[in-house]
Amino acid sequence: MKSALTGAVLLGLATPVAAQDWDGPYAGGQIGYLWADTSGAASLDGNDFTIGVHAGYDVDLGGYVLGGEIEVDAMDVDLGAGESIDGVTRLKLRAGADLGPSLAYGTIGLAQVDTSVGDDDGWYIGAGYGVQVGGGWVLGGELLFHEFDDIAGSDVDAEATTLNLRASFQF
Protein backbone atom coordinates (compact mmCIF):
# COMPACT_ATOMS: atom_id res chain seq x y z
CA MET A 1 0.00 0.00 0.00
CA LYS A 2 2.93 2.32 0.77
CA SER A 3 4.25 1.80 -2.80
CA ALA A 4 0.84 2.60 -4.30
CA LEU A 5 0.57 5.76 -2.18
CA THR A 6 4.11 6.86 -3.14
CA GLY A 7 3.30 6.29 -6.81
CA ALA A 8 0.07 8.26 -6.56
CA VAL A 9 1.94 11.19 -4.98
CA LEU A 10 4.61 11.09 -7.71
CA LEU A 11 1.93 10.96 -10.40
CA GLY A 12 0.23 13.96 -8.82
CA LEU A 13 3.53 15.88 -8.79
CA ALA A 14 4.28 15.10 -12.44
CA THR A 15 4.12 18.38 -14.33
CA PRO A 16 2.13 17.98 -17.54
CA VAL A 17 3.61 19.41 -20.73
CA ALA A 18 1.73 21.32 -23.41
CA ALA A 19 -1.12 19.34 -24.95
CA GLN A 20 0.11 16.62 -27.28
CA ASP A 21 -1.71 14.26 -29.58
CA TRP A 22 -2.61 10.83 -28.14
CA ASP A 23 -2.58 9.29 -31.64
CA GLY A 24 -0.23 6.39 -32.39
CA PRO A 25 1.61 3.43 -30.91
CA TYR A 26 3.04 3.20 -27.40
CA ALA A 27 4.81 0.63 -25.23
CA GLY A 28 5.99 0.45 -21.64
CA GLY A 29 5.99 -1.32 -18.34
CA GLN A 30 4.05 -1.44 -15.12
CA ILE A 31 4.43 -2.44 -11.50
CA GLY A 32 1.53 -3.11 -9.23
CA TYR A 33 -0.25 -5.23 -6.69
CA LEU A 34 -2.86 -7.98 -7.09
CA TRP A 35 -5.48 -9.12 -4.57
CA ALA A 36 -7.26 -12.42 -5.36
CA ASP A 37 -10.05 -14.48 -3.79
CA THR A 38 -11.30 -17.88 -4.94
CA SER A 39 -14.58 -19.64 -4.28
CA GLY A 40 -16.27 -22.89 -5.24
CA ALA A 41 -14.35 -26.14 -4.71
CA ALA A 42 -11.63 -24.14 -2.90
CA SER A 43 -11.90 -20.90 -0.94
CA LEU A 44 -8.43 -19.35 -0.93
CA ASP A 45 -7.01 -15.85 -1.12
CA GLY A 46 -3.68 -14.14 -1.63
CA ASN A 47 -1.94 -10.99 -2.77
CA ASP A 48 1.47 -9.95 -4.05
CA PHE A 49 3.38 -7.54 -6.29
CA THR A 50 3.17 -7.72 -10.08
CA ILE A 51 5.46 -6.58 -12.89
CA GLY A 52 4.71 -6.46 -16.58
CA VAL A 53 4.86 -4.94 -20.04
CA HIS A 54 2.27 -3.45 -22.39
CA ALA A 55 1.97 -2.21 -25.97
CA GLY A 56 -0.92 -0.53 -27.72
CA TYR A 57 -2.27 1.93 -30.23
CA ASP A 58 -4.52 4.94 -29.62
CA VAL A 59 -6.62 7.00 -32.03
CA ASP A 60 -7.17 10.63 -30.95
CA LEU A 61 -10.61 11.81 -32.10
CA GLY A 62 -10.30 15.34 -30.72
CA GLY A 63 -12.07 15.27 -27.38
CA TYR A 64 -12.02 11.46 -27.15
CA VAL A 65 -9.42 8.70 -27.48
CA LEU A 66 -10.07 5.08 -28.49
CA GLY A 67 -7.44 2.37 -28.35
CA GLY A 68 -6.41 -1.23 -27.96
CA GLU A 69 -3.63 -2.81 -25.93
CA ILE A 70 -2.03 -6.11 -24.97
CA GLU A 71 -0.66 -6.36 -21.43
CA VAL A 72 1.23 -9.17 -19.68
CA ASP A 73 1.80 -9.28 -15.90
CA ALA A 74 4.00 -11.76 -14.06
CA MET A 75 3.51 -12.53 -10.37
CA ASP A 76 3.80 -15.22 -7.72
CA VAL A 77 0.60 -14.88 -5.68
CA ASP A 78 0.48 -17.64 -3.04
CA LEU A 79 -3.14 -18.63 -2.46
CA GLY A 80 -2.30 -21.27 0.16
CA ALA A 81 -2.82 -25.04 -0.06
CA GLY A 82 -0.03 -25.19 -2.67
CA GLU A 83 -1.98 -23.09 -5.19
CA SER A 84 -0.75 -19.91 -6.88
CA ILE A 85 -1.44 -17.31 -9.56
CA ASP A 86 1.59 -16.89 -11.82
CA GLY A 87 0.46 -14.41 -14.46
CA VAL A 88 -2.32 -12.51 -16.20
CA THR A 89 -2.48 -11.53 -19.89
CA ARG A 90 -5.05 -8.98 -21.07
CA LEU A 91 -6.44 -7.91 -24.46
CA LYS A 92 -7.73 -4.43 -23.71
CA LEU A 93 -10.06 -1.92 -25.30
CA ARG A 94 -10.05 1.57 -23.86
CA ALA A 95 -12.01 4.75 -24.41
CA GLY A 96 -11.37 8.02 -22.70
CA ALA A 97 -11.57 11.77 -22.48
CA ASP A 98 -8.71 13.72 -24.06
CA LEU A 99 -7.92 16.31 -21.39
CA GLY A 100 -4.95 17.80 -23.27
CA PRO A 101 -1.83 16.38 -21.64
CA SER A 102 -3.99 14.01 -19.54
CA LEU A 103 -6.19 11.06 -20.46
CA ALA A 104 -8.94 9.67 -18.21
CA TYR A 105 -10.26 6.37 -19.55
CA GLY A 106 -12.30 3.26 -18.97
CA THR A 107 -11.09 -0.14 -20.12
CA ILE A 108 -12.68 -3.54 -20.69
CA GLY A 109 -11.52 -6.75 -22.27
CA LEU A 110 -10.49 -10.37 -22.12
CA ALA A 111 -8.02 -11.76 -19.59
CA GLN A 112 -6.21 -15.07 -19.29
CA VAL A 113 -4.97 -16.21 -15.88
CA ASP A 114 -2.07 -18.64 -15.44
CA THR A 115 -2.44 -20.63 -12.18
CA SER A 116 -0.98 -23.76 -10.64
CA VAL A 117 -4.35 -25.43 -11.38
CA GLY A 118 -4.20 -24.44 -15.07
CA ASP A 119 -4.94 -21.55 -17.41
CA ASP A 120 -8.35 -20.07 -18.04
CA ASP A 121 -10.02 -17.15 -19.79
CA GLY A 122 -12.11 -14.48 -18.13
CA TRP A 123 -12.85 -10.79 -18.39
CA TYR A 124 -11.93 -7.55 -16.67
CA ILE A 125 -13.17 -3.97 -16.38
CA GLY A 126 -11.38 -0.92 -15.01
CA ALA A 127 -10.33 2.70 -15.19
CA GLY A 128 -7.08 4.56 -15.67
CA TYR A 129 -5.44 7.94 -15.91
CA GLY A 130 -2.30 9.03 -17.78
CA VAL A 131 -0.28 12.25 -17.96
CA GLN A 132 2.12 13.18 -20.78
CA VAL A 133 5.24 14.38 -18.95
CA GLY A 134 7.41 15.23 -21.96
CA GLY A 135 9.81 13.55 -24.33
CA GLY A 136 7.11 11.08 -25.40
CA TRP A 137 6.70 9.66 -21.88
CA VAL A 138 3.35 9.03 -20.19
CA LEU A 139 3.00 8.22 -16.47
CA GLY A 140 -0.23 6.79 -15.16
CA GLY A 141 -2.16 4.30 -13.13
CA GLU A 142 -4.92 1.72 -13.57
CA LEU A 143 -7.36 -0.10 -11.32
CA LEU A 144 -8.73 -3.35 -12.82
CA PHE A 145 -11.33 -5.86 -11.58
CA HIS A 146 -11.13 -9.44 -12.99
CA GLU A 147 -13.53 -12.40 -13.03
CA PHE A 148 -12.56 -16.00 -13.87
CA ASP A 149 -15.12 -18.84 -13.67
CA ASP A 150 -14.41 -22.58 -13.30
CA ILE A 151 -10.64 -22.26 -13.76
CA ALA A 152 -9.37 -25.16 -15.90
CA GLY A 153 -12.54 -27.14 -15.10
CA SER A 154 -11.66 -27.22 -11.38
CA ASP A 155 -14.97 -25.77 -10.07
CA VAL A 156 -12.87 -22.90 -8.67
CA ASP A 157 -13.90 -19.32 -9.48
CA ALA A 158 -11.59 -16.36 -8.90
CA GLU A 159 -11.96 -12.61 -8.54
CA ALA A 160 -8.87 -10.43 -8.66
CA THR A 161 -8.14 -6.71 -8.38
CA THR A 162 -4.96 -5.09 -9.66
CA LEU A 163 -3.62 -1.61 -9.04
CA ASN A 164 -0.82 -0.72 -11.47
CA LEU A 165 1.53 2.23 -11.89
CA ARG A 166 2.52 2.55 -15.55
CA ALA A 167 5.21 4.24 -17.65
CA SER A 168 4.75 4.28 -21.44
CA PHE A 169 6.65 5.75 -24.37
CA GLN A 170 4.65 7.17 -27.29
CA PHE A 171 6.29 6.57 -30.66
GUKOL-397141 format. One record per residue (C-alpha): residue number from 1; x, y, z. Coordinates in Angstrom, 3 decimals, decimal comma, padded with zeros to 6 digits, m for minus. Layout:
N
    n         X         Y         Z
  NUM         X         Y         Z
...
END
This chain:
171
    n         X         Y         Z
    1   000,000   000,000   000,000
    2   002,927   002,322   000,768
    3   004,250   001,805  m002,801
    4   000,844   002,603  m004,297
    5   000,573   005,762  m002,179
    6   004,106   006,859  m003,141
    7   003,298   006,286  m006,806
    8   000,071   008,256  m006,555
    9   001,937   011,186  m004,975
   10   004,614   011,087  m007,708
   11   001,926   010,957  m010,398
   12   000,234   013,965  m008,825
   13   003,535   015,879  m008,788
   14   004,276   015,105  m012,439
   15   004,118   018,384  m014,331
   16   002,134   017,980  m017,535
   17   003,607   019,407  m020,734
   18   001,726   021,316  m023,415
   19  m001,120   019,344  m024,948
   20   000,108   016,618  m027,283
   21  m001,710   014,264  m029,578
   22  m002,609   010,829  m028,135
   23  m002,581   009,289  m031,643
   24  m000,235   006,392  m032,391
   25   001,611   003,428  m030,908
   26   003,037   003,202  m027,397
   27   004,813   000,628  m025,230
   28   005,986   000,455  m021,645
   29   005,987  m001,323  m018,339
   30   004,048  m001,444  m015,118
   31   004,432  m002,444  m011,505
   32   001,527  m003,108  m009,233
   33  m000,247  m005,231  m006,691
   34  m002,856  m007,977  m007,092
   35  m005,478  m009,125  m004,571
   36  m007,263  m012,418  m005,358
   37  m010,053  m014,485  m003,788
   38  m011,302  m017,875  m004,937
   39  m014,581  m019,642  m004,281
   40  m016,271  m022,891  m005,236
   41  m014,355  m026,139  m004,714
   42  m011,634  m024,143  m002,898
   43  m011,905  m020,899  m000,944
   44  m008,429  m019,350  m000,935
   45  m007,009  m015,852  m001,119
   46  m003,684  m014,144  m001,634
   47  m001,942  m010,990  m002,771
   48   001,467  m009,946  m004,050
   49   003,378  m007,538  m006,285
   50   003,169  m007,723  m010,082
   51   005,464  m006,583  m012,887
   52   004,712  m006,464  m016,575
   53   004,861  m004,936  m020,035
   54   002,270  m003,454  m022,385
   55   001,966  m002,208  m025,967
   56  m000,923  m000,535  m027,718
   57  m002,269   001,932  m030,228
   58  m004,525   004,936  m029,617
   59  m006,617   007,004  m032,025
   60  m007,166   010,626  m030,951
   61  m010,613   011,806  m032,096
   62  m010,302   015,339  m030,723
   63  m012,072   015,268  m027,382
   64  m012,022   011,459  m027,155
   65  m009,422   008,704  m027,476
   66  m010,071   005,082  m028,492
   67  m007,442   002,365  m028,346
   68  m006,406  m001,230  m027,957
   69  m003,631  m002,815  m025,930
   70  m002,030  m006,107  m024,967
   71  m000,656  m006,360  m021,432
   72   001,235  m009,167  m019,682
   73   001,803  m009,276  m015,898
   74   004,004  m011,763  m014,059
   75   003,510  m012,528  m010,366
   76   003,795  m015,217  m007,720
   77   000,602  m014,885  m005,678
   78   000,482  m017,641  m003,038
   79  m003,144  m018,634  m002,461
   80  m002,295  m021,267   000,159
   81  m002,819  m025,044  m000,062
   82  m000,031  m025,191  m002,675
   83  m001,981  m023,087  m005,193
   84  m000,746  m019,906  m006,884
   85  m001,437  m017,308  m009,556
   86   001,590  m016,894  m011,820
   87   000,464  m014,413  m014,457
   88  m002,316  m012,513  m016,204
   89  m002,480  m011,532  m019,892
   90  m005,049  m008,983  m021,068
   91  m006,438  m007,911  m024,455
   92  m007,731  m004,429  m023,714
   93  m010,064  m001,917  m025,304
   94  m010,047   001,568  m023,864
   95  m012,008   004,750  m024,412
   96  m011,373   008,019  m022,696
   97  m011,572   011,770  m022,481
   98  m008,707   013,719  m024,058
   99  m007,923   016,313  m021,393
  100  m004,946   017,801  m023,271
  101  m001,830   016,379  m021,642
  102  m003,988   014,014  m019,545
  103  m006,191   011,061  m020,462
  104  m008,939   009,673  m018,212
  105  m010,265   006,369  m019,551
  106  m012,305   003,264  m018,973
  107  m011,089  m000,137  m020,125
  108  m012,677  m003,537  m020,689
  109  m011,519  m006,755  m022,272
  110  m010,492  m010,372  m022,116
  111  m008,024  m011,764  m019,587
  112  m006,211  m015,067  m019,286
  113  m004,969  m016,213  m015,885
  114  m002,069  m018,641  m015,441
  115  m002,435  m020,626  m012,182
  116  m000,979  m023,759  m010,636
  117  m004,355  m025,434  m011,384
  118  m004,202  m024,442  m015,073
  119  m004,935  m021,547  m017,405
  120  m008,350  m020,070  m018,042
  121  m010,017  m017,149  m019,790
  122  m012,106  m014,478  m018,130
  123  m012,848  m010,787  m018,392
  124  m011,927  m007,545  m016,666
  125  m013,170  m003,966  m016,381
  126  m011,376  m000,924  m015,012
  127  m010,329   002,696  m015,185
  128  m007,079   004,559  m015,672
  129  m005,438   007,943  m015,911
  130  m002,299   009,029  m017,783
  131  m000,284   012,248  m017,964
  132   002,125   013,184  m020,776
  133   005,241   014,380  m018,947
  134   007,412   015,231  m021,963
  135   009,805   013,554  m024,334
  136   007,107   011,076  m025,402
  137   006,698   009,657  m021,880
  138   003,348   009,034  m020,189
  139   003,002   008,216  m016,469
  140  m000,233   006,792  m015,165
  141  m002,164   004,301  m013,130
  142  m004,916   001,717  m013,565
  143  m007,362  m000,099  m011,317
  144  m008,733  m003,347  m012,823
  145  m011,326  m005,860  m011,580
  146  m011,126  m009,437  m012,993
  147  m013,535  m012,399  m013,029
  148  m012,561  m016,005  m013,870
  149  m015,122  m018,841  m013,667
  150  m014,413  m022,578  m013,302
  151  m010,645  m022,256  m013,764
  152  m009,368  m025,158  m015,899
  153  m012,538  m027,142  m015,096
  154  m011,657  m027,219  m011,382
  155  m014,966  m025,767  m010,075
  156  m012,872  m022,895  m008,673
  157  m013,898  m019,316  m009,481
  158  m011,592  m016,355  m008,904
  159  m011,961  m012,610  m008,536
  160  m008,871  m010,426  m008,661
  161  m008,145  m006,713  m008,378
  162  m004,961  m005,089  m009,655
  163  m003,623  m001,608  m009,041
  164  m000,816  m000,723  m011,475
  165   001,528   002,234  m011,890
  166   002,519   002,551  m015,546
  167   005,208   004,240  m017,652
  168   004,749   004,279  m021,437
  169   006,649   005,754  m024,368
  170   004,645   007,172  m027,294
  171   006,294   006,567  m030,663
END
